[in-house]
Amino acid sequence: NVGETKRQGLELALSGLAADQRLSWFFNYTYLEATFEEAIELSSPNNPFGEGGEINVSPGDRLPGVPESTIKAGLSYAFTPKLTLGGNIQHVSDVVLRGDESNLDKPIDSYVVVDARGEYAVTDRFKVFAKVTNLFDEEYETFGLYGEADEVLGGEEEEDDDDEEEEEGS
């Protein structure tokens, strides 16, 4: 257990139609303050800022893996009754590494991703569509940690090693 934590924030969602209902749009914003609320000492053997495999977490330190803000917005425009084109943009703020609950290292950078899409109605019952995800080929990370993922997230590596030893002995 990691002691007391707090998650509080705000979500805002707006959407609408314009230009004789040919233009549809949306805007979503999330602000989430996710913090530790008490001083605790945690095991983090791979954290270079730790002492003896331990880190000291203070009240107000951010929880790892949780962005403080996320913005999503998009537009679609019906150029003709058959052809619609649109796109989305998403911005996610920086994220604290798992294993750096003390917030001493640089977080994972924020990022922006743009998607595009199009749709053409061949008939009333048949539509062709295309979607390009990450249009500008942005490189980004959504999660990071000190150590091996199976150590932090509870992998099955140990069971596999035992199975291999049994097979070798047979």
C-alpha positions, -999 to 999 in steps of 0.1 A, spaced: 0 0 0 13 35 -7 -5 55 19 -31 82 13 -35 97 -21 -57 123 -37 -72 126 -71 -92 157 -79 -98 176 -110 -121 190 -137 -135 176 -169 -150 199 -196 -166 187 -228 -181 209 -255 -194 200 -289 -216 216 -316 -226 221 -352 -221 251 -374 -222 262 -410 -257 248 -417 -248 217 -397 -220 208 -422 -193 215 -396 -192 194 -364 -167 200 -336 -157 189 -302 -134 200 -274 -126 180 -243 -103 191 -215 -93 171 -184 -73 184 -155 -64 158 -128 -43 165 -97 -32 131 -86 -9 133 -55 4 116 -25 -10 131 7 14 118 33 52 113 37 62 77 30 93 57 22 90 34 -8 112 7 -23 126 18 -56 159 -2 -61 165 11 -96 160 48 -90 193 66 -92 181 92 -67 172 66 -41 193 58 -11 197 21 -3 170 12 -27 145 35 -10 129 69 -20 112 94 3 79 106 -10 65 139 2 29 152 4 21 168 -29 44 146 -51 26 135 -83 14 99 -88 33 82 -116 17 75 -149 -10 101 -146 -9 132 -168 -21 164 -152 -39 176 -183 -53 161 -215 -68 181 -244 -87 165 -273 -103 185 -301 -117 177 -335 -135 190 -366 -154 173 -394 -167 192 -424 -192 178 -450 -179 193 -482 -207 176 -501 -235 153 -489 -212 124 -498 -177 137 -488 -167 145 -452 -132 153 -441 -119 159 -406 -92 156 -380 -84 154 -343 -57 167 -321 -46 154 -287 -22 170 -262 -11 150 -231 10 167 -205 41 152 -190 40 120 -168 61 110 -138 80 77 -142 69 46 -122 95 41 -95 101 79 -92 72 86 -68 94 112 -51 94 132 -84 131 138 -84 138 129 -120 127 145 -153 92 133 -162 82 118 -196 77 147 -220 43 159 -230 32 152 -266 8 162 -293 -7 138 -319 -28 147 -349 -51 123 -367 -70 128 -401 -100 110 -415 -122 111 -446 -154 94 -456 -172 91 -489 -207 78 -492 -208 57 -524 -245 49 -518 -269 54 -489 -258 20 -476 -221 18 -486 -194 42 -473 -157 42 -478 -135 57 -451 -99 63 -444 -81 73 -412 -45 83 -407 -34 80 -370 -4 101 -359 -4 121 -392 30 138 -385 46 105 -372 53 121 -337 75 99 -315 63 98 -279 61 77 -248 31 71 -226 47 52 -198 81 48 -182 97 31 -152 129 23 -134 136 -14 -137 120 -42 -157 83 -40 -164 77 -75 -152 93 -66 -118 70 -36 -113 39 -49 -130 40 -85 -119 51 -105 -149 52 -143 -153 90 -146 -159 96 -167 -128 70 -193 -137 85 -196 -172 120 -202 -157 106 -229 -134 89 -246 -164 121 -246 -184 141 -262 -155 115 -289 -152 117 -296 -190 155 -298 -189 154 -322 -160 129 -346 -177 
